């Protein structure tokens, strides 16, 4: 089965959507959603974009390829906003992020 088939089915199940729900949200027919999930058909770029938008993920994420494949759309937007910050703001933000990551790893180590 194609990677995209597995990803579409997984995202749909995470949202507790039926194939009809996904079809309604993405404006892609339910029949095509079914074919995509079964790996019988591969979505066109336009259909993949509509499905990605419905799930709130990037195309990279939906197809499981590229540098951004592990990031959802909100994470990508945040990363883009960080890139636009001055180096002073970035340094401050990364200090906070590093502290949170350190605390998280410490908690995980003691579980």
N, CA and C atoms as a LAMMPS dump frame, in Angstrom:
ITEM: TIMESTEP
0
ITEM: NUMBER OF ATOMS
333
ITEM: BOX BOUNDS ff ff ff
-5.0000000000000000e+02 5.0000000000000000e+02
-5.0000000000000000e+02 5.0000000000000000e+02
-5.0000000000000000e+02 5.0000000000000000e+02
ITEM: ATOMS id mol type element x y z
1 1 1 N 0.852 -1.186 0
2 1 2 C 0 0 0
3 1 3 C 0.892 1.242 0
4 2 1 N 0.493 2.228 -0.758
5 2 2 C 1.249 3.472 -0.829
6 2 3 C 1.244 4.194 0.514
7 3 1 N 2.328 4.916 0.744
8 3 2 C 2.468 5.693 1.973
9 3 3 C 1.305 6.679 2.138
10 4 1 N 0.921 7.332 1.039
11 4 2 C -0.145 8.326 1.113
12 4 3 C -1.475 7.681 1.526
13 5 1 N -1.71 6.439 1.094
14 5 2 C -2.935 5.733 1.471
15 5 3 C -2.997 5.537 2.982
16 6 1 N -1.883 5.114 3.55
17 6 2 C -1.804 4.879 4.993
18 6 3 C -1.969 6.198 5.758
19 7 1 N -1.329 7.242 5.269
20 7 2 C -1.391 8.54 5.951
21 7 3 C -2.789 9.113 5.916
22 8 1 N -3.457 9.053 4.758
23 8 2 C -4.829 9.574 4.667
24 8 3 C -5.742 8.812 5.631
25 9 1 N -5.651 7.491 5.623
26 9 2 C -6.5 6.684 6.511
27 9 3 C -6.199 6.996 7.979
28 10 1 N -4.923 7.133 8.323
29 10 2 C -4.547 7.425 9.712
30 10 3 C -5.057 8.788 10.158
31 11 1 N -4.868 9.797 9.318
32 11 2 C -5.337 11.139 9.672
33 11 3 C -6.848 11.167 9.811
34 12 1 N -7.53 10.463 8.931
35 12 2 C -8.994 10.425 8.988
36 12 3 C -9.457 9.775 10.29
37 13 1 N -8.802 8.687 10.67
38 13 2 C -9.174 7.991 11.901
39 13 3 C -8.839 8.821 13.137
40 14 1 N -7.711 9.548 13.087
41 14 2 C -7.352 10.429 14.208
42 14 3 C -8.431 11.469 14.457
43 15 1 N -9.046 11.947 13.395
44 15 2 C -10.093 12.954 13.518
45 15 3 C -11.47 12.328 13.743
46 16 1 N -11.527 11.011 13.743
47 16 2 C -12.789 10.269 13.867
48 16 3 C -13.765 10.652 12.755
49 17 1 N -13.226 10.826 11.564
50 17 2 C -14.042 11.163 10.4
51 17 3 C -14.332 9.904 9.604
52 18 1 N -15.517 9.863 9.035
53 18 2 C -15.815 8.83 8.047
54 18 3 C -15.227 9.286 6.711
55 19 1 N -15.236 8.408 5.743
56 19 2 C -14.78 8.822 4.417
57 19 3 C -15.68 9.928 3.861
58 20 1 N -16.958 9.864 4.187
59 20 2 C -17.895 10.912 3.757
60 20 3 C -17.543 12.246 4.403
61 21 1 N -17.169 12.214 5.684
62 21 2 C -16.757 13.443 6.373
63 21 3 C -15.547 14.062 5.668
64 22 1 N -14.554 13.229 5.351
65 22 2 C -13.371 13.733 4.659
66 22 3 C -13.751 14.288 3.288
67 23 1 N -14.624 13.589 2.595
68 23 2 C -15.07 14.061 1.277
69 23 3 C -15.728 15.432 1.398
70 24 1 N -16.566 15.594 2.401
71 24 2 C -17.245 16.88 2.603
72 24 3 C -16.269 17.986 2.967
73 25 1 N -15.305 17.678 3.828
74 25 2 C -14.332 18.678 4.27
75 25 3 C -13.365 19.079 3.16
76 26 1 N -13.032 18.126 2.291
77 26 2 C -12.021 18.373 1.27
78 26 3 C -12.599 18.699 -0.107
79 27 1 N -13.89 18.44 -0.274
80 27 2 C -14.534 18.626 -1.588
81 27 3 C -13.968 17.651 -2.62
82 28 1 N -13.537 16.472 -2.136
83 28 2 C -13.104 15.366 -2.991
84 28 3 C -14.158 14.278 -2.804
85 29 1 N -14.555 13.603 -3.861
86 29 2 C -15.637 12.624 -3.741
87 29 3 C -15.293 11.501 -2.767
88 30 1 N -16.318 10.955 -2.122
89 30 2 C -16.118 9.862 -1.185
90 30 3 C -15.555 8.65 -1.897
91 31 1 N -15.979 8.43 -3.123
92 31 2 C -15.472 7.304 -3.905
93 31 3 C -13.964 7.423 -4.11
94 32 1 N -13.491 8.637 -4.406
95 32 2 C -12.058 8.83 -4.608
96 32 3 C -11.296 8.695 -3.292
97 33 1 N -11.868 9.205 -2.2
98 33 2 C -11.225 9.039 -0.892
99 33 3 C -11.026 7.549 -0.615
100 34 1 N -12.052 6.755 -0.89
101 34 2 C -11.959 5.306 -0.685
102 34 3 C -10.848 4.704 -1.545
103 35 1 N -10.777 5.122 -2.807
104 35 2 C -9.734 4.599 -3.702
105 35 3 C -8.345 5.01 -3.231
106 36 1 N -8.204 6.24 -2.736
107 36 2 C -6.904 6.695 -2.233
108 36 3 C -6.474 5.86 -1.036
109 37 1 N -7.408 5.618 -0.12
110 37 2 C -7.079 4.863 1.089
111 37 3 C -6.744 3.404 0.795
112 38 1 N -7.344 2.857 -0.236
113 38 2 C -7.061 1.464 -0.602
114 38 3 C -5.846 1.343 -1.512
115 39 1 N -5.293 2.482 -1.924
116 39 2 C -4.126 2.458 -2.794
117 39 3 C -4.449 2.126 -4.234
118 40 1 N -5.718 2.204 -4.591
119 40 2 C -6.145 1.919 -5.965
120 40 3 C -5.85 3.116 -6.865
121 41 1 N -5.909 4.305 -6.294
122 41 2 C -5.642 5.534 -7.041
123 41 3 C -4.736 6.432 -6.207
124 42 1 N -4.023 7.294 -6.895
125 42 2 C -3.172 8.274 -6.229
126 42 3 C -3.782 9.638 -6.503
127 43 1 N -3.966 10.455 -5.46
128 43 2 C -4.606 11.753 -5.686
129 43 3 C -3.764 12.675 -6.572
130 44 1 N -4.458 13.456 -7.384
131 44 2 C -3.779 14.5 -8.153
132 44 3 C -3.222 15.517 -7.16
133 45 1 N -2.372 16.383 -7.623
134 45 2 C -1.827 17.425 -6.747
135 45 3 C -2.973 18.257 -6.174
136 46 1 N -3.95 18.581 -7.001
137 46 2 C -5.088 19.385 -6.549
138 46 3 C -5.884 18.656 -5.46
139 47 1 N -6.165 17.389 -5.677
140 47 2 C -6.913 16.613 -4.681
141 47 3 C -6.1 16.443 -3.405
142 48 1 N -4.803 16.184 -3.546
143 48 2 C -3.938 16.032 -2.371
144 48 3 C -3.899 17.33 -1.565
145 49 1 N -3.841 18.457 -2.257
146 49 2 C -3.834 19.762 -1.572
147 49 3 C -5.138 19.96 -0.815
148 50 1 N -6.26 19.629 -1.42
149 50 2 C -7.561 19.766 -0.744
150 50 3 C -7.636 18.877 0.496
151 51 1 N -7.123 17.665 0.381
152 51 2 C -7.135 16.734 1.519
153 51 3 C -6.185 17.23 2.611
154 52 1 N -5.003 17.674 2.225
155 52 2 C -4.039 18.205 3.201
156 52 3 C -4.639 19.401 3.934
157 53 1 N -5.288 20.295 3.193
158 53 2 C -5.913 21.463 3.821
159 53 3 C -7.024 21.049 4.777
160 54 1 N -7.804 20.051 4.39
161 54 2 C -8.885 19.578 5.265
162 54 3 C -8.319 19.046 6.584
163 55 1 N -7.184 18.371 6.516
164 55 2 C -6.549 17.833 7.721
165 55 3 C -5.693 18.861 8.452
166 56 1 N -5.374 19.969 7.781
167 56 2 C -4.514 20.977 8.4
168 56 3 C -3.061 20.553 8.425
169 57 1 N -2.63 19.836 7.379
170 57 2 C -1.242 19.399 7.273
171 57 3 C -0.672 19.899 5.952
172 58 1 N 0.651 19.829 5.809
173 58 2 C 1.294 20.226 4.556
174 58 3 C 1.219 19.07 3.561
175 59 1 N 1.442 19.38 2.291
176 59 2 C 1.516 18.322 1.279
177 59 3 C 2.662 17.364 1.58
178 60 1 N 3.801 17.904 2.034
179 60 2 C 4.935 17.05 2.418
180 60 3 C 4.498 16.013 3.452
181 61 1 N 3.763 16.48 4.45
182 61 2 C 3.298 15.597 5.518
183 61 3 C 2.367 14.533 4.938
184 62 1 N 1.432 14.968 4.087
185 62 2 C 0.446 14.042 3.528
186 62 3 C 1.105 12.939 2.714
187 63 1 N 2.113 13.27 1.939
188 63 2 C 2.759 12.254 1.107
189 63 3 C 3.946 11.592 1.806
190 64 1 N 4.279 12.07 3.001
191 64 2 C 5.347 11.447 3.781
192 64 3 C 6.726 11.641 3.187
193 65 1 N 6.926 12.758 2.505
194 65 2 C 8.206 13.03 1.845
195 65 3 C 8.682 14.43 2.179
196 66 1 N 9.954 14.665 1.989
197 66 2 C 10.493 16.007 2.127
198 66 3 C 10.903 16.351 3.538
199 67 1 N 11.552 17.473 3.65
200 67 2 C 12.095 17.916 4.932
201 67 3 C 11.003 18.234 5.945
202 68 1 N 9.828 18.618 5.47
203 68 2 C 8.735 19.012 6.365
204 68 3 C 7.724 17.896 6.599
205 69 1 N 8.041 16.684 6.205
206 69 2 C 7.077 15.589 6.261
207 69 3 C 6.588 15.276 7.67
208 70 1 N 7.374 15.569 8.68
209 70 2 C 6.95 15.232 10.043
210 70 3 C 6.239 16.388 10.74
211 71 1 N 6.065 17.516 10.045
212 71 2 C 5.448 18.682 10.667
213 71 3 C 4.036 18.916 10.149
214 72 1 N 3.118 19.223 11.069
215 72 2 C 1.797 19.63 10.626
216 72 3 C 1.847 21.104 10.219
217 73 1 N 0.741 21.601 9.696
218 73 2 C 0.725 22.957 9.149
219 73 3 C 0.982 24.021 10.219
220 74 1 N 0.423 23.833 11.403
221 74 2 C 0.625 24.823 12.472
222 74 3 C 2.087 24.897 12.886
223 75 1 N 2.745 23.752 12.939
224 75 2 C 4.166 23.736 13.291
225 75 3 C 4.974 24.459 12.222
226 76 1 N 4.655 24.2 10.959
227 76 2 C 5.361 24.879 9.87
228 76 3 C 5.154 26.39 9.938
229 77 1 N 3.931 26.818 10.242
230 77 2 C 3.661 28.258 10.357
231 77 3 C 4.467 28.868 11.495
232 78 1 N 4.576 28.142 12.585
233 78 2 C 5.372 28.628 13.717
234 78 3 C 6.848 28.725 13.346
235 79 1 N 7.349 27.714 12.651
236 79 2 C 8.746 27.74 12.235
237 79 3 C 9.019 28.906 11.277
238 80 1 N 8.074 29.17 10.39
239 80 2 C 8.236 30.29 9.47
240 80 3 C 8.242 31.614 10.226
241 81 1 N 7.381 31.73 11.236
242 81 2 C 7.344 32.951 12.046
243 81 3 C 8.66 33.142 12.8
244 82 1 N 9.216 32.061 13.304
245 82 2 C 10.498 32.136 14.013
246 82 3 C 11.592 32.619 13.068
247 83 1 N 11.577 32.106 11.844
248 83 2 C 12.586 32.512 10.866
249 83 3 C 12.546 34.011 10.574
250 84 1 N 11.389 34.618 10.742
251 84 2 C 11.233 36.049 10.474
252 84 3 C 11.676 36.922 11.651
253 85 1 N 11.939 36.306 12.794
254 85 2 C 12.327 37.064 13.994
255 85 3 C 13.771 37.546 13.912
256 86 1 N 14.042 38.589 14.672
257 86 2 C 15.433 39.046 14.784
258 86 3 C 16.223 38.006 15.571
259 87 1 N 17.537 38.046 15.449
260 87 2 C 18.36 37.059 16.151
261 87 3 C 18.204 37.179 17.664
262 88 1 N 17.955 38.381 18.164
263 88 2 C 17.754 38.569 19.606
264 88 3 C 16.51 37.815 20.078
265 89 1 N 15.4 37.938 19.341
266 89 2 C 14.175 37.227 19.706
267 89 3 C 14.368 35.723 19.571
268 90 1 N 15.047 35.293 18.514
269 90 2 C 15.3 33.864 18.323
270 90 3 C 16.092 33.295 19.495
271 91 1 N 17.132 33.994 19.918
272 91 2 C 17.956 33.538 21.032
273 91 3 C 17.112 33.369 22.284
274 92 1 N 16.263 34.341 22.561
275 92 2 C 15.387 34.274 23.738
276 92 3 C 14.406 33.104 23.613
277 93 1 N 13.779 32.968 22.454
278 93 2 C 12.813 31.895 22.24
279 93 3 C 13.48 30.527 22.349
280 94 1 N 14.651 30.363 21.744
281 94 2 C 15.348 29.076 21.805
282 94 3 C 15.779 28.728 23.223
283 95 1 N 16.077 29.731 24.02
284 95 2 C 16.412 29.497 25.418
285 95 3 C 15.206 28.907 26.153
286 96 1 N 14.039 29.452 25.892
287 96 2 C 12.806 28.943 26.514
288 96 3 C 12.522 27.526 26.026
289 97 1 N 12.614 27.324 24.723
290 97 2 C 12.36 25.997 24.151
291 97 3 C 13.336 24.969 24.725
292 98 1 N 14.603 25.324 24.799
293 98 2 C 15.603 24.406 25.351
294 98 3 C 15.284 24.03 26.794
295 99 1 N 14.788 24.99 27.572
296 99 2 C 14.415 24.706 28.966
297 99 3 C 13.252 23.729 29.032
298 100 1 N 12.264 23.93 28.18
299 100 2 C 11.095 23.039 28.17
300 100 3 C 11.507 21.636 27.727
301 101 1 N 12.337 21.548 26.712
302 101 2 C 12.809 20.235 26.243
303 101 3 C 13.599 19.525 27.336
304 102 1 N 14.484 20.253 28.009
305 102 2 C 15.27 19.668 29.096
306 102 3 C 14.348 19.138 30.198
307 103 1 N 13.341 19.94 30.592
308 103 2 C 12.4 19.505 31.627
309 103 3 C 11.617 18.27 31.185
310 104 1 N 11.203 18.261 29.93
311 104 2 C 10.458 17.113 29.406
312 104 3 C 11.312 15.847 29.449
313 105 1 N 12.56 15.96 28.99
314 105 2 C 13.451 14.795 28.977
315 105 3 C 13.718 14.298 30.389
316 106 1 N 13.829 15.222 31.335
317 106 2 C 14.036 14.85 32.73
318 106 3 C 12.825 14.078 33.254
319 107 1 N 11.626 14.567 32.963
320 107 2 C 10.412 13.88 33.389
321 107 3 C 10.353 12.475 32.795
322 108 1 N 10.703 12.355 31.513
323 108 2 C 10.663 11.06 30.846
324 108 3 C 11.676 10.09 31.45
325 109 1 N 12.81 10.611 31.86
326 109 2 C 13.848 9.766 32.448
327 109 3 C 13.417 9.188 33.791
328 110 1 N 12.55 9.893 34.507
329 110 2 C 12.123 9.456 35.825
330 110 3 C 10.823 8.668 35.801
331 111 1 N 10.279 8.393 34.643
332 111 2 C 9.033 7.595 34.553
333 111 3 C 9.312 6.135 34.695
